[in-house]
Amino acid sequence: MIRLKDKIIVYAFEHKKTILVWAVAIISGFMIFKGFMQIPQIRANKAEIAKLEEKIEYEKVRQKETDELMTQVDSDEYIEKVASEKLGLIKSNTKVFVDVSQEK
């Protein structure tokens, strides 16, 4: 009597192409299924990438503004402007005019 293991081996050799086709079909089907299951995650990642790209552009604009401000801070004109506007300081030898017509 032929053992079960030998029967399986004989069947496999006789139907090698059929088994190969089914194996490829099952593996392909599984891969397609996994691909469809990942579509929501792919969409979520694309949305997150878009948000991050917007943040990058915003930060680039802020960086440019900061660089421009840093170049202005080093100038004497900017220092004088800040001193007069925020601190109320004026240069010596500056004539100050006070409008007294509005006072009571």
C-alpha positions as CSV (number, residue, x, y, z in Angstrom):
1,M,0.0,0.0,0.0
2,I,1.3,3.4,-0.9
3,R,1.6,5.8,1.9
4,L,-0.2,9.2,2.0
5,K,3.0,11.1,1.7
6,D,3.9,9.3,-1.5
7,K,0.5,9.9,-2.9
8,I,0.8,13.7,-2.3
9,I,4.2,13.7,-4.0
10,V,2.9,11.9,-7.0
11,Y,-0.1,14.2,-7.2
12,A,2.2,17.3,-6.9
13,F,4.4,16.1,-9.8
14,E,1.4,15.3,-12.0
15,H,-0.3,18.6,-11.4
16,K,2.7,20.9,-11.0
17,K,1.4,23.6,-13.3
18,T,-2.1,23.7,-11.8
19,I,-0.6,24.0,-8.3
20,L,1.7,26.8,-9.4
21,V,-1.1,28.7,-11.1
22,W,-3.3,28.5,-7.9
23,A,-0.4,29.5,-5.7
24,V,0.3,32.6,-7.9
25,A,-3.4,33.4,-7.9
26,I,-3.7,33.2,-4.2
27,I,-0.6,35.2,-3.5
28,S,-1.7,37.9,-6.1
29,G,-5.2,38.0,-4.5
30,F,-3.7,38.5,-1.1
31,M,-1.4,41.3,-2.3
32,I,-4.3,43.1,-4.0
33,F,-6.4,42.7,-0.9
34,K,-3.6,44.2,1.3
35,G,-3.2,47.0,-1.2
36,F,-6.9,48.0,-1.0
37,M,-6.7,47.8,2.8
38,Q,-3.9,50.4,2.8
39,I,-5.7,53.0,0.7
40,P,-7.2,54.9,3.7
41,Q,-3.8,55.0,5.4
42,I,-2.3,56.3,2.1
43,R,-4.9,59.0,1.9
44,A,-4.3,60.0,5.5
45,N,-0.6,60.2,4.9
46,K,-1.1,62.4,1.8
47,A,-3.3,64.8,3.8
48,E,-0.6,65.0,6.6
49,I,2.1,65.6,4.0
50,A,0.0,68.5,2.5
51,K,-0.4,70.0,6.0
52,L,3.3,69.7,6.7
53,E,4.2,71.3,3.4
54,E,2.0,74.2,4.3
55,K,3.7,74.5,7.6
56,I,7.1,74.4,5.9
57,E,6.1,77.2,3.5
58,Y,4.8,79.3,6.5
59,E,8.0,78.8,8.4
60,K,10.1,79.7,5.3
61,V,8.2,83.0,5.1
62,R,8.7,83.6,8.8
63,Q,12.4,82.8,8.5
64,K,12.8,85.3,5.7
65,E,11.0,88.0,7.7
66,T,13.2,87.2,10.7
67,D,16.4,87.4,8.6
68,E,15.2,90.8,7.2
69,L,14.5,92.1,10.7
70,M,17.9,90.9,11.9
71,T,19.6,92.9,9.1
72,Q,17.5,96.0,10.1
73,V,18.3,95.7,13.8
74,D,22.0,96.2,13.1
75,S,21.3,99.6,11.5
76,D,21.5,102.9,13.3
77,E,18.3,104.1,11.8
78,Y,16.3,101.2,13.3
79,I,17.9,101.7,16.7
80,E,17.0,105.4,16.6
81,K,13.4,104.6,15.5
82,V,12.9,102.1,18.3
83,A,14.4,104.4,20.9
84,S,12.1,107.3,19.9
85,E,8.9,105.3,19.4
86,K,9.1,102.8,22.3
87,L,11.3,104.5,24.8
88,G,10.5,108.2,24.1
89,L,14.2,109.1,23.7
90,I,15.4,111.7,21.3
91,K,18.8,112.7,20.0
92,S,20.6,115.6,21.6
93,N,20.4,118.8,19.6
94,T,16.9,117.8,18.4
95,K,14.2,120.5,18.3
96,V,11.0,119.3,19.9
97,F,7.7,121.0,19.1
98,V,4.8,120.7,21.5
99,D,1.3,121.4,20.3
100,V,-0.3,123.5,23.0
101,S,-3.4,124.4,21.1
102,Q,-5.2,121.2,22.1
103,E,-4.5,121.6,25.8
104,K,-7.0,123.2,28.2
